[in-house]
Amino acid sequence: MKILISLLFYIFGGIGVSLTIKSGIGVSPFDSLCLSISQATSIKVGTINFLGNILFLTIFILLSKGKHPKKYILMILSILSFGWVINLFTYTVFGALNIDTYYIKVLVFIIGILISSFSVSVVLYLDVIPFSIENMCIEMSKLSKKSFSLFRYGFDIISISISLLLSLGYKLPINVREGTIIALIIFPGVISLSYNYFNKHFPQIKKQEV
């Protein structure tokens, strides 16, 4: 049950990402990288997200020396579902969605961030399907004896830098904008509040066996 709920919220998270993309005011650091690569190559953004996460998962598998086969399978399923949902909603469900009013764009973006951050908090709380980027950074932290935040923030900085270079080099829309700043403010706060709420009011769920 915990696995199914986690996969469901992975899907909700993909819908949230699609809303932030359609708002057109910038996206989170990694999503900005995926979107810039997508615009430069004409490959769908969800497919780029999937390929990127597969790369991070591969690094995680190598660093963890293949010790968690069940975890890897669940991560592949979640990554595949996430990329597919992003493509479905970005290009089909929300394909005809054009927002002209700036305030509506901001509202749509915030709704998308709230959906995706809440979904991440649920997945983190259930703790049965790890996120590839975070787990890769955790393993790097263990091996190097340096802090997790150093690698996680470093990854965001690299993502933003490459996204900007691609946008400028290929004369594409800039995907690192005010939405990126809003995401950096809202995303961790919602995750922290939601996670603490679940921990306080639903501790029995986390103790249940998978």
C-alpha positions in Angstrom: 0.0 0.0 0.0 2.8 2.4 0.9 4.4 1.7 -2.5 1.2 2.4 -4.4 0.6 5.6 -2.4 4.2 6.7 -3.1 3.8 6.1 -6.8 0.5 8.0 -6.8 2.1 11.0 -5.3 5.0 10.8 -7.7 2.3 11.2 -10.4 0.8 14.2 -8.6 4.3 15.7 -8.4 4.6 15.3 -12.2 1.4 17.3 -12.6 2.8 20.0 -10.4 5.9 20.2 -12.5 3.8 20.5 -15.6 1.9 23.4 -14.2 5.2 25.3 -13.3 6.4 24.7 -16.9 3.1 26.0 -18.4 3.2 29.1 -16.2 6.2 30.4 -18.2 7.8 32.3 -15.3 10.7 29.9 -14.6 11.0 26.5 -13.0 13.0 24.9 -10.2 16.8 24.4 -10.8 16.8 20.8 -12.2 13.6 21.4 -14.1 15.2 24.5 -15.7 18.0 22.3 -16.9 15.6 19.7 -18.3 13.5 22.3 -20.0 16.5 24.0 -21.6 17.9 20.7 -22.9 14.4 19.9 -24.2 14.2 23.3 -26.1 17.7 22.8 -27.5 17.1 19.3 -28.7 13.3 19.1 -29.3 13.2 16.0 -27.0 10.2 16.2 -24.7 11.0 17.6 -21.2 9.6 14.6 -19.4 11.9 12.3 -21.4 14.9 14.5 -20.5 13.8 14.3 -16.9 13.6 10.5 -17.1 17.0 10.2 -18.7 18.6 12.6 -16.2 17.2 10.7 -13.3 18.3 7.4 -14.8 21.8 8.8 -14.9 21.7 9.8 -11.3 20.2 6.4 -10.3 23.1 4.7 -12.2 25.6 6.8 -10.3 23.8 5.9 -7.0 23.9 2.2 -7.9 27.6 2.4 -8.6 28.3 4.3 -5.4 26.2 2.0 -3.3 27.8 -1.0 -5.0 24.4 -2.6 -6.0 23.4 -3.4 -2.4 19.7 -2.3 -2.7 18.1 -4.1 -5.8 14.5 -3.7 -4.5 15.1 0.0 -4.0 16.6 0.4 -7.5 13.5 -1.3 -9.1 11.1 1.0 -7.3 13.2 4.0 -8.3 13.1 3.0 -12.0 9.3 2.6 -11.9 8.8 6.0 -10.1 11.2 7.8 -12.5 9.5 6.3 -15.5 6.0 7.2 -14.2 7.2 10.8 -13.3 8.6 11.4 -16.8 5.6 10.0 -18.5 3.2 12.1 -16.5 5.2 15.3 -17.2 5.0 14.6 -20.9 1.3 13.7 -20.8 0.2 16.9 -18.9 2.7 19.3 -20.4 2.0 18.4 -24.1 -1.5 16.9 -24.0 -3.7 17.8 -21.0 -2.3 21.3 -20.7 -1.1 21.5 -24.3 -3.6 24.2 -25.3 -3.2 26.1 -22.1 -1.9 29.7 -22.8 -1.8 32.1 -19.9 -1.5 35.8 -20.9 -2.0 37.5 -17.5 1.1 37.7 -15.4 -0.7 37.4 -12.1 -2.4 34.2 -13.3 0.9 32.8 -14.4 2.3 33.4 -10.8 -0.9 31.8 -9.4 -0.5 28.7 -11.6 3.1 28.5 -10.8 2.5 28.6 -7.0 -0.2 25.9 -7.3 2.2 23.7 -9.3 4.9 24.2 -6.6 2.5 23.5 -3.8 1.3 20.3 -5.5 4.9 19.0 -6.3 6.3 20.0 -2.9 3.5 18.4 -1.0 3.8 15.2 -3.1 7.5 15.1 -2.4 6.8 15.4 1.4 4.4 12.4 1.2 7.0 10.3 -0.6 9.7 11.3 1.8 7.5 10.5 4.8 6.5 7.0 3.5 10.2 6.3 2.9 9.8 3.4 0.5 10.8 5.0 -2.8 14.0 7.2 -2.7 14.7 10.2 -5.0 17.6 9.5 -7.3 19.3 13.0 -6.9 19.1 13.0 -3.1 20.3 9.5 -2.8 23.2 10.1 -5.2 24.2 13.2 -3.1 23.9 11.1 0.2 26.3 8.5 -1.2 28.7 11.2 -2.3 28.5 12.7 1.1 29.3 9.4 2.8 32.3 8.7 0.6 33.8 12.2 0.7 32.9 12.9 4.4 31.5 16.2 3.3 28.0 17.5 4.0 25.0 16.4 2.0 23.9 20.1 1.6 27.2 20.9 -0.2 26.5 18.3 -2.9 22.7 19.1 -3.1 23.1 22.9 -3.4 26.1 22.3 -5.7 23.9 20.3 -8.0 21.3 23.1 -8.1 24.0 25.6 -8.9 25.3 23.4 -11.7 21.8 22.9 -13.1 21.1 26.6 -13.2 24.4 27.4 -14.8 24.1 24.8 -17.6 20.5 25.9 -18.1 21.5 29.6 -18.5 24.4 28.6 -20.8 22.1 26.6 -23.1 19.5 29.3 -23.2 22.0 32.0 -24.1 24.0 29.8 -26.5 21.0 28.6 -28.4 19.1 31.9 -28.0 16.3 30.1 -26.1 13.8 31.4 -23.5 15.5 31.9 -20.1 14.1 29.2 -17.8 15.8 30.5 -14.6 13.5 33.4 -13.6 11.4 34.6 -10.7 9.7 31.3 -10.6 13.0 29.7 -9.7 13.4 32.0 -6.7 9.8 31.3 -5.7 10.5 27.6 -5.9 13.6 27.9 -3.7 11.5 29.7 -1.1 8.3 27.7 -1.1 9.5 24.2 -1.9 11.6 23.4 1.2 9.1 25.1 3.5 6.1 23.1 2.4 8.1 19.9 2.5 9.3 20.6 6.1 5.8 21.7 7.3 4.0 18.7 5.7 6.6 16.2 6.9 6.4 17.4 10.4 2.6 17.3 10.3 2.6 13.7 9.1 5.2 12.8 11.7 3.0 14.2 14.5 -0.4 13.1 13.4 0.2 9.9 11.5 3.2 8.1 13.1 1.5 4.7 12.7 1.6 4.9 8.9 5.4 5.3 8.8 5.8 2.2 11.1 3.7 0.0 8.9 5.6 -2.7 6.9 5.8 -2.3 3.2 
